[in-house]
Amino acid sequence: MTPDPVIETHNLTKQYGRFKAVSNLDMRIGGGRITGFLGRNGAGKSTTIKMLLGISRPTSGTGTLLGRSIGDSSECRKSRERVAYVAEDKQTYGYMTVAQLIAFTRSFYTDWDIDSERRLLRQFALPLTRKVSALSKGMRTKLALLLALSRHSQLLILDEPSEGLDPVSIEELLQALVTAAADGTAVFFSSHQIAEVERVADHVCIIDHGRLVADTSLEEIRQDYRRITFGFATAAPPLQFSNPFVRSVQTDGRQVTVVAVRNSNDVIECGRGFGASTVESTPVSLREVFLSAVKEDIHDALV
């Protein structure tokens, strides 16, 4: 049986004047996995998360968080009791010491895991006696992560969690997300760092200019997405593919490169029908899927 979604939206829209930060977003995020919410800076990731948490109200459309409506303030409060959230700006009480802030936060949650707290304190090397305002950006990020990861929440939402972290700390973060997911917490994290998403995510949703442009599993990308390069003896003819799974077509002299999301054998046969003398089919990386989905010039990525 397919588990109930932890996040679901229908035509979710946020508009500021004439500008649509999020436009008709339809998204269904399943539990029991790590989902990367991938997009460029300004694509609408943070705006979407704020609407899901009730921090910002949608202009139109609907959504649910852990089965409760995001349009109802009472329902939002109830769903947030089971959600741990790390915001992009990671603001905390600067006048407290690290130890005081941890103790203060711990007092609010019956699901607090003291063993996780101690493990993360050691792992992140947080200075207990230092005031939060005196911490570096990276240390404040680690503290915010500890406060979120020390709970047995049903859902963990993180907005650009690796911002301000060094490579070693990023590795620790990614391992912490994997551990949380293994313990039964659904993880939904936004990022514009493709390599981080590819490292740990089971599923990826790509947003661009406020619209969902891709929704797929990493396993599907590895199994079904293919980059197919056709070589021609003379200048390549203009190729027209009726296959709905062809994502992009790039022509460069005697070569035509196609990205297909599935049915690659049909695409290969079609290319041969155009007179291709050579055919090469190779797997596609998440980077190429992302660049194709956001309609960037992917010529350099495909040749």
N, C-alpha and C positions, 0 to 999 in steps of 0.2 A: 504493500500500500504506500502511495506517495505521501510523505509527511505534509502537514499543513504548512503553508508559506509563513516565514517569519516577517516578511515584508511583501506587500502587494500594493500596486498603484494602478489607477485607471484614469487616463487622460489628465494626469496631474500637471498642473500649470501654475507658474508663478510669474507674474508680469509686473514690471515697474514702468509705469507710463506706457510707451510704445515698445519697450524692450522686454522680450520674453526670456527670462533667465532659465526657465524650464518650460518645455512645450509638449503637452499631450503625452506625458511619460507613462508608458505601460510597462510595468516591471513586476516580476514574480520571483522572489528570492526564497529558495528552499532552506530548510533547517538541516543541521548535521553536516555542514560543509563550510569552507572558506570561500567567500565571494569577493573578488576584486572589482571595485567600481572605478573604472579606468577612464581618464579623460585629460585633455589639456587643461592648463590653468584657465579658469574662467568658463569652463564647459558647462557648469551647473551642478557639480558634485556637492559642494557645501550647501547650496540652496536646497537641493533635494533632501539632504540629511536633516537640515533644520526643519523642513516641513514634516518629515517623518516623525520627528521628536516633539512636534508641537511648539517649537521655538518661533517658527514663522508660519503664518496661515496661507494655504493655497489660494490663488486667485480663482481657480476652478479645478474640477476633478476631485477624485476621492482616493483614499489609501487606507491601509490597515498596517498596524505594527503589532506583531504577536496576536493577530486576530481582532484587535480593537481599533476602532475608527480614529484616524488622526484628526478628524474634523470636530471631535467632541473633546472638550478640555478635561472632563472627568475621566473619559476613557484613556486619554493621553497620559494622565497621571498614573493610572493603574498599570498601563503597559510599561512606563518608564521605571517602575519598581523592579522590573525583571530585565532591564537593559543597562549595561555599562557603556558609557560614552566618553570618548576622548576627543575633545574639540580641536580644531586646527590651531587656534591661538593658545590652547592649553593654559588658560588663566587659572591661578590658584590664589590662596590667601597669603600674600607676600609677607605679612608681619609674623606669621607663625614659623616655627622651626619645622624641619622635615618630620621629626618625631611627633610634634604636636598635631600637624596636619593629618598624619596617618592615623593617630589615635582619634582625632575628631571625626574623620571620615568613617573609621571602623565602627564607631558608636551608632551609626545610622542603619547598619545592615546586619541582619541575622544570618545572612549567607556568607559572611566574611570568612575567608580561609587564612588562619594565622600562619599555617605552614607555607602557603604561597607567598604571604607577605615577607616572611623571613628569608625564603629562598630568593625572592626578587631583590630584597635589600642587599643580600650578598652579591647577587649577579650584577646588579646595577651600581654597586659601590656608592650608595647614596649616603651623604654625611648627615647623620641624624640631628646633630646640634646646630647645623647651619640654617639661617633663615632662608625661606623660600625665595625672597626677593634677591638674595645674594647668589642664587644658583645660576649657572650658565643655561643657555637655551636648551642645550642637549640634556642637562641634568633635570630641568623642569619637565622636559618631555618624558624622561624615564620615571619621574615621580608620578606624573599623570597616568602613565601606563601601569605602574604598580597599583595605584588606587583603583583602576579599572579591572586589572587582572586578578586582584586578590578576592574578588567576589565570584561566587558561583552563579553568574547571571545566565539567563537563557540566551541572550543575544548580546554580542559585543560589537559596537559600532565605533569605528575609528576614522577620523578625518585627517588625511595626510599624516599618519602617525610617525613616519620616519623623518619628518622635517626637523632639521637641526641635529640629527644624529650622525656620528662618525661611522665608517664602515663596520667596525667591530660591534658597535651598539645596534646597528641595523640588523646584523646577523643575529644578535641576541633577541631583538624584537621579533623577527620572523620565526625564530624557534619558539618564542613564547606564544605566538598566534597558533602555531601547529599544536603545541601542548594544550592550549585552551580548547581547540576544536576536538582534539582526541578525548578531552574530558567531557565532551557533550555540548559545548557552547557553540552556537552558530556565530560565525565571524563575518562581518561586512565592513570592508575598509576601502576608503577612497584613496587614490594615488594617481600621480602622473608618471610614476617610475615603472616602466614596463617590466624591467628585470625583476623587481620585487614581487610584482603580481605573478609573474610566470614561475617564480621560485616556489610559492606556497599555495596559490589559489587552486581550488577545484573548478571554479566557475568564474566567468568574467562577463561583466556588463560594461559596454563602452558607450559613453555619452559624449556628444559633440553639439555645440550650440544649443544645449538644452534638450536635445532629442536623443533617444536611445537608438544607436546605429548598429549595435551588435549585442547578441545575448547567446552565449555558447559556453560549453564546458572546455576545459583545457584538453581533456581526453579527445573530444571531437576534433579540436584543432590538430592534434597530433595524428589522428587516424584519417580524417576526411579532407582536410585542407591541403591543397597541392598547388605548387608553382609549376606550370607547364610551359616549357620553352620550345617553340617551333622554329626550325631553321629552314630557309628557302635558298635555292640555288641562285635566284635573282632577287631583286627587291621584293620585299614581302607584300602580298596583296592586302587590301583592307579586309580584315576578318570580321564577319558578323555572326555572333553566336546567339541562337535562340534559347539556349540552355539558361534557365533562370538562376542557376547556381554559379554562373560566371560572375565574379565580383569585379574584376578589372581586366583591361586589355591594354598592353603597352607595345608599341612598335618601334624598333630601332634598326634601321637598315634592313638586313636580311633576316632579322629575328623578330618574333612576336612572343611576348610573355603574357601568360594568362594566369590569374589566380582564381581557382575554383574551390567552392566550399564543399562540394561533394559531386558524385557522378563524374569523376575525372576521366574515366574510360570513355564516356560519351564525348567529352570535350576533346580527348585525344583523337578519336575517330573523326570528329568534325574537322579538326586541324589537318589531318591527313587527307581528308577530302578536298581541302583547299590546295593540296600539292606540296605539303611540307616534306622535305627530304630527311630531316632529323627531328626527333622528339625526345625531350628530357623531362622527366617528372620527379620533383623533389618535395620534401615536406616544407611546410610554411611555419615560420616562427610567429609568436604573438606580436612581435614588433611589426611584421608585415601585415598581419591581420588588422592591427590598430591603424597603421598608416593608410591602408586601403579603406577601412571603415570611415575614417574621418576625411576621406577624399583629398588627402595630400598628394603631392607628386611623388609616387613611389618608384619612379624609374630607377633611382640609385639603389633602392633596396632589392630590386628584382633582377638586376643584371650583375 
